[in-house]
Amino acid sequence: MTTPDNNELGRWPDRDAMARSWVVRLKSGEATQRDLDMLLSWRAQNEENEGAFRRAARLWEQLGPALVDGATLPAASQGVSRRWFIGGGAAMAAAAAVALVPLAAPVPAGAREYRTGKGERRYVRLDPEVSAELNTDSRLLFWADAAEPRVELSQGEALISATCDPGRGLIATAKDVEVRAQVARFSMRSDGGLMRVACLEGQIEVVSQGGRATVDAGASFDFRAGEVRPTPRDVAESGAAWQRDLFLFKDRPAGEVIAELNRYRPGRVYLLGSRNDVRISGVIHLERADFAVDHIAKSLGMKVIRLPGGIAILRN
C-alpha cells in the first residue's frame, strides 16, 4: 500500500516510519478530520513523536516532489517510492536522493522549453512577434517556424501575445484544444480536468472536438469532459488577475478558493468540516499567499493549525 489507512496508522513499530506515514497521508490530500485528530494526539504524546514528525516533514521537503508528482515519475515506480519513503530511514534517503530527483518530461525535437516553479511567474519573448507570461507551476514549449510558429502549454497557465504579419499566424495548443491567432492577446489554462481559453484582446479562432469558433475579446470558455461552457464573468476576471500578482474571488465556494491558493503557496492548505461550500469574497496578494490562510480562516470562523512542511489546517 502507499499510505496506511486509519486503522493501521497506529501500528507502525518504528516511530520514524510512523511519522513518515503521517506526512505521506497529509501530502496526498486524503487526510480526514479523524486523521488529523489522531495526528495531533500522537504528536502531543511525547517529544520523541514530535521530533520524528518534524524530521519526516523535512525529509519530504527534500524528496517529496519525486514521490508525489505522478506526471514526472513512471506510474509503476510511484507507489514503490512512497513505500520506500515510509519504510526507509534518513540515511537511506540521503544515499538515494539523487535517484529520486523528478524525471523531466522530454523536450520534443526542435522545441524550446520554458518552466516556472510553484509560486513563480515568468515573462519570455519567444520570437519578435510572440511573447508569453507563464503563471505558477507551468510548462510551455515553443517551435519557431517561419510560416506558423507554435506553442504548446503542457501544464499550468500562460498569457500569450501574438502580433504576426499577414499570412503568418500563431498556433497554440493545450490538451485537445487549439487556438489560432494573428494579432491577439489570450490566455490558456490546463489544470487537471480543466482547460480554459480566454480572449483578452483582438480575435482568436478556437478548435476543439472537431468544432471551430471565432472568439472575440472579453469571451472565455471552459472545456471539460467534452463540454464547452462560457466561463462565469467573476471567474474570468479572477483568472486574469494573476498577471497583477492578485487572486480575486467574489462569492466563490471556500473549497475552490483553497484549491486555487494551493497552486501558489508552498505546502498544502486543508479545509475541514462543512465549510467547503460557504461562499466568500476577497483579494489575495500572491506574493503573500501564506498570510491569506489566516484571513480565510477568520472569515469562516475557523482556526489555523500549522504543521512543518507548509501544511496548514483550517478547522473549527
Residue pairs with C-beta under 8 A, 6 or more apart in sequence:
1 83
2 24
2 28
2 78
2 79
2 82
2 83
3 21
3 24
3 25
3 28
3 30
3 82
3 86
4 11
4 12
4 21
4 25
4 86
6 32
6 34
6 35
6 38
9 18
9 21
9 22
9 25
9 35
9 38
10 18
10 38
10 42
12 18
12 21
15 48
15 49
15 52
16 52
16 55
16 56
16 89
16 90
17 86
17 87
18 42
18 49
18 52
19 49
19 52
19 53
19 55
19 56
20 56
20 59
20 60
20 85
20 86
21 86
22 39
22 42
22 53
22 56
23 53
23 56
23 57
23 59
23 60
23 309
24 60
24 67
24 82
24 85
24 86
25 31
25 35
26 39
26 268
26 270
26 307
26 309
26 311
27 60
27 64
27 68
27 268
27 309
27 311
28 68
29 268
31 39
31 270
33 272
33 273
33 315
36 270
36 272
36 305
36 313
36 315
39 53
40 305
42 49
43 49
43 50
43 53
44 50
53 307
53 308
54 308
55 90
57 307
57 308
57 309
57 311
58 308
58 309
59 85
59 90
59 93
60 67
60 85
60 309
61 309
62 93
62 97
63 85
63 93
63 97
63 100
64 309
65 72
65 102
66 72
66 73
66 81
66 100
66 101
66 102
67 73
67 78
67 81
67 82
67 85
67 100
69 102
70 78
71 105
71 155
72 102
72 103
72 104
72 105
73 81
73 102
73 103
74 103
81 100
84 92
84 96
85 93
88 96
105 139
105 154
107 113
107 141
108 141
110 143
111 141
111 142
111 143
111 152
112 126
112 141
112 142
112 143
112 144
113 139
113 140
113 141
114 122
114 124
114 132
114 134
114 139
114 140
114 141
114 142
115 134
115 138
115 139
115 140
116 122
116 134
116 135
116 136
116 137
116 138
116 156
117 136
117 137
118 136
118 137
118 263
118 264
118 265
118 266
119 136
119 264
119 265
119 266
119 286
119 289
120 136
120 137
121 133
121 134
121 135
121 136
121 242
121 245
122 133
122 134
123 131
123 132
123 133
123 134
124 131
124 132
124 133
124 134
124 140
125 131
126 132
126 142
126 144
126 149
126 151
127 142
127 144
127 149
129 149
129 162
129 163
129 164
129 165
129 168
129 170
130 142
130 149
130 151
130 160
130 161
130 162
130 163
130 164
130 170
131 160
131 161
132 140
132 142
132 151
132 158
132 159
132 160
132 161
133 158
133 159
133 243
134 140
134 156
134 157
134 158
135 156
135 157
135 158
135 159
135 189
135 242
136 156
136 157
136 242
136 263
136 264
136 286
137 155
137 156
137 263
138 153
138 155
138 156
138 157
138 158
139 153
139 154
139 155
139 156
140 151
140 152
140 153
140 154
140 156
140 158
141 151
141 152
141 154
142 149
142 150
142 151
142 152
143 149
143 150
143 151
146 168
147 168
148 168
148 169
148 170
148 171
149 164
149 168
149 170
149 171
150 170
150 171
150 172
150 173
151 158
151 160
151 170
151 171
151 172
151 173
152 172
152 173
152 174
153 172
153 173
153 174
153 188
153 189
153 190
154 174
154 190
155 190
155 191
156 189
156 190
156 191
157 187
157 188
157 189
157 190
157 191
157 239
157 242
158 187
158 188
159 185
159 186
159 187
159 200
159 240
159 243
160 170
160 172
160 181
160 185
160 186
160 187
160 188
161 184
161 185
162 169
162 170
162 181
162 182
162 183
162 184
162 185
163 183
164 170
164 181
164 182
164 183
166 182
168 182
169 180
169 181
169 182
170 180
170 181
170 182
171 178
171 179
171 180
172 178
172 179
172 180
172 181
172 186
172 188
173 179
174 188
174 189
174 190
174 195
175 190
175 195
175 223
176 195
176 208
176 209
176 223
177 188
177 195
177 197
177 206
177 207
177 208
177 223
178 206
178 207
178 208
179 186
179 188
179 197
179 204
179 205
179 206
179 207
180 204
180 205
180 206
180 207
181 202
181 203
181 204
181 205
182 202
183 202
184 199
184 201
184 202
184 203
184 204
185 199
185 200
185 201
185 202
186 197
186 198
186 199
186 200
186 201
186 202
186 204
187 196
187 197
187 198
187 200
187 239
187 240
188 195
188 196
188 197
189 195
189 196
189 197
189 239
191 263
193 224
193 225
194 222
194 223
194 224
195 222
195 223
195 224
196 220
196 221
196 222
196 223
196 231
196 239
197 204
197 206
197 215
197 220
197 221
197 223
198 219
198 220
198 221
198 231
198 236
198 239
198 240
199 215
199 216
199 217
199 218
199 219
199 220
200 217
200 218
200 240
201 217
202 217
203 214
203 215
203 216
203 217
204 214
204 215
205 212
205 213
205 214
205 215
206 212
206 213
206 214
206 215
206 221
208 223
208 228
209 226
209 228
211 228
215 221
219 230
220 230
220 231
220 235
220 236
220 239
221 228
221 229
221 230
221 231
222 228
222 229
222 230
222 231
231 239
234 248
234 249
234 250
234 251
234 252
235 252
237 248
238 247
238 248
238 249
238 250
238 252
241 247
241 248
242 286
245 285
245 286
245 287
246 283
246 284
246 285
246 286
247 260
247 261
247 264
247 283
247 284
247 286
247 289
248 283
249 256
249 257
249 260
249 280
249 281
249 282
249 283
249 284
250 281
251 279
251 280
251 281
252 279
252 280
252 281
253 276
253 277
253 278
253 279
254 271
254 275
254 276
254 277
254 278
254 279
254 280
254 296
254 300
255 271
255 275
255 276
255 277
257 280
257 282
257 296
258 269
258 270
258 271
258 296
258 314
261 269
261 284
261 289
261 292
261 293
261 296
262 268
262 269
264 286
264 289
265 289
265 290
265 292
265 293
265 310
266 290
266 310
267 309
267 310
267 311
267 312
268 310
268 311
268 312
269 293
269 311
269 312
269 313
269 314
270 311
270 312
270 313
270 314
271 300
271 314
272 313
272 314
272 315
272 316
273 302
273 315
273 316
275 300
275 302
275 314
278 300
280 296
280 299
280 300
282 292
282 295
282 296
282 299
284 292
285 291
285 292
290 312
293 304
293 312
293 314
294 304
296 314
297 303
297 304
297 314
300 314
301 316
302 314
302 315
302 316
303 314
303 315
303 316
304 312
304 313
304 314
305 312
305 313
305 315
306 312
306 313
307 313
